[in-house]
Amino acid sequence: MFSRHVNATVTVLSWKRTVVIEQGRWESRHTAWKPHGDNIRNLRTIQAVEPEIIGGGNKRGAGASMPRSTAHEVMAKHTSFEYEEFEWHKYRSFSAKGTSKADVHWPGYTLEADQRVSEQRQAYHATFSVAAGGGEAEEYTTEVDDATWRTLRVGLKCRLKVGSFSDDVKQVTVLGQGR
């Protein structure tokens, strides 16, 4: 809905691939509950005697007949836990990009101890030119899926379904073989 079709020619094809690396490290923690799991080490139970206030409730309303309780301080035994927890944090990302289909590859990287690949992303873009009558050509750039990108080549004629208000390319259809 609210779209138009334009005939265009592929002028540029580009790609980018990114690998995100995470680094694991031990983080110190202090909690009131006992932790569990394979990512916990150096667990220590801490027992401390600390002051605690008991009581101190108020009357429930203006005419309540219940006596007011008084608050008082007592020494109470509290248990807490100190430990280290292994957590992953974004460390670095590596990218490779280009304009040649023959050169599409993942970037090189080496994993060190306590590192892992957390994400791999790839994006393929196509730029199209629409000849304007006697004026400057309009250009549309859009991200396309890998399969569509591999069928395109510079000079190929396509029909674009373009948003009427946003100029976003919604669909690419190959029309002919071009030059």
C-alpha positions in Angstrom: 0.0 0.0 0.0 1.2 3.5 -0.8 4.1 2.3 -3.1 5.2 2.9 -6.6 7.3 1.0 -9.2 10.3 2.4 -10.9 12.7 0.9 -13.4 16.3 1.1 -12.4 19.8 -0.1 -13.2 22.2 -1.6 -10.6 25.2 0.7 -10.2 26.9 -0.5 -7.1 27.0 -3.8 -5.1 28.6 -3.9 -1.7 28.8 -6.3 1.3 30.0 -6.2 4.9 30.6 -9.1 7.3 31.2 -8.6 11.0 32.3 -11.0 13.8 31.8 -9.9 17.4 34.2 -11.3 20.1 33.4 -11.5 23.8 35.9 -11.7 26.6 35.1 -13.7 29.7 36.3 -12.5 33.1 35.7 -13.2 36.8 33.6 -10.5 38.6 33.4 -10.2 42.4 29.9 -10.4 43.9 28.3 -10.1 47.3 24.7 -11.3 47.8 22.3 -12.3 50.4 21.5 -15.6 48.6 23.8 -18.5 47.9 24.7 -18.7 44.2 24.7 -21.9 42.1 26.2 -22.8 38.8 29.3 -23.8 36.9 30.3 -20.1 36.5 30.9 -19.5 40.3 34.2 -19.9 42.1 35.7 -18.9 45.4 32.4 -19.0 47.3 32.7 -17.8 50.9 30.0 -17.7 53.5 30.1 -14.5 55.6 28.3 -14.4 59.0 28.0 -11.1 60.7 26.1 -9.9 63.8 24.5 -6.5 63.0 21.9 -4.3 64.7 18.4 -4.8 63.4 15.2 -2.8 64.3 12.3 -5.0 65.4 8.7 -3.7 65.7 7.7 -0.1 65.2 4.2 -0.5 63.8 1.8 2.5 64.0 -2.0 2.6 64.9 -4.2 1.7 62.0 -6.4 4.8 62.1 -7.6 7.7 64.1 -9.9 5.7 66.4 -8.0 2.4 66.4 -8.1 0.7 69.8 -4.9 -1.4 69.3 -1.9 -0.3 71.4 1.0 1.2 69.6 4.0 -1.2 69.5 7.4 0.2 70.1 10.5 -0.4 68.0 13.6 -1.7 69.6 17.0 -2.6 68.4 18.4 -6.1 68.7 21.6 -7.8 67.5 20.8 -10.2 64.7 22.9 -12.8 62.9 23.0 -12.2 59.0 24.5 -14.5 56.4 25.8 -13.3 53.1 28.0 -14.8 50.3 31.0 -13.5 48.5 32.1 -15.1 45.3 33.4 -14.6 41.8 31.1 -15.1 38.8 32.3 -15.6 35.2 30.7 -13.2 32.8 31.0 -12.4 29.1 31.5 -8.8 28.0 31.7 -7.4 24.4 35.4 -7.1 23.7 36.0 -6.3 20.0 34.5 -6.7 16.6 36.2 -7.4 13.3 34.7 -6.4 9.9 35.5 -7.1 6.3 33.7 -5.2 3.4 34.0 -4.9 -0.3 32.2 -4.5 -3.7 33.3 -7.7 -5.4 31.3 -10.9 -5.3 34.5 -12.9 -5.7 35.9 -11.3 -2.6 33.2 -12.0 0.0 34.7 -13.4 3.1 34.6 -13.3 6.9 37.2 -11.2 8.6 40.2 -12.9 10.1 40.6 -13.0 13.9 42.3 -15.2 16.5 40.5 -16.2 19.7 42.6 -15.9 22.9 41.9 -17.8 26.1 38.5 -16.9 27.6 37.2 -15.4 24.4 34.3 -16.6 22.1 32.4 -15.5 19.0 29.1 -14.1 20.2 27.7 -12.9 16.9 28.2 -13.0 13.2 26.4 -10.4 11.0 26.4 -10.0 7.3 24.7 -7.2 5.1 24.4 -6.9 1.4 23.5 -3.6 -0.3 22.6 -2.7 -3.8 22.5 0.8 -5.3 20.2 1.5 -8.2 20.0 4.5 -10.5 16.8 5.7 -12.2 17.4 7.9 -15.3 15.6 11.1 -15.0 14.4 12.9 -18.1 17.2 15.3 -18.9 18.0 15.8 -15.2 20.2 14.2 -12.5 19.5 10.5 -11.9 17.7 9.4 -8.8 19.5 6.8 -6.7 18.1 4.2 -4.3 20.3 2.1 -1.9 18.8 -0.9 -0.1 19.8 -3.9 1.9 18.9 -7.2 0.2 19.3 -10.8 1.3 22.3 -12.9 0.2 20.4 -14.8 -2.5 19.0 -11.7 -4.2 22.4 -9.9 -3.9 24.1 -12.9 -5.7 21.7 -12.6 -8.6 22.4 -8.9 -9.2 25.3 -7.4 -11.2 26.2 -3.9 -12.2 24.2 -2.9 -15.3 21.3 -5.2 -14.6 17.8 -3.8 -15.2 15.4 -4.1 -12.3 12.0 -3.0 -11.2 11.9 -1.5 -7.7 8.8 -1.3 -5.5 9.4 2.0 -3.6 7.5 3.5 -0.7 5.5 6.6 -1.9 6.4 8.7 1.1 9.7 7.2 2.4 11.6 6.2 -0.8 12.4 2.9 0.9 12.9 0.0 -1.5 10.5 -2.7 -0.5 11.1 -5.2 -3.3 13.6 -5.8 -6.1 12.6 -7.7 -9.3 15.2 -8.5 -12.0 13.9 -7.4 -15.5 16.6 -8.3 -17.9 20.3 -9.0 -18.4 21.5 -5.5 -19.1 24.9 -4.9 -20.5 
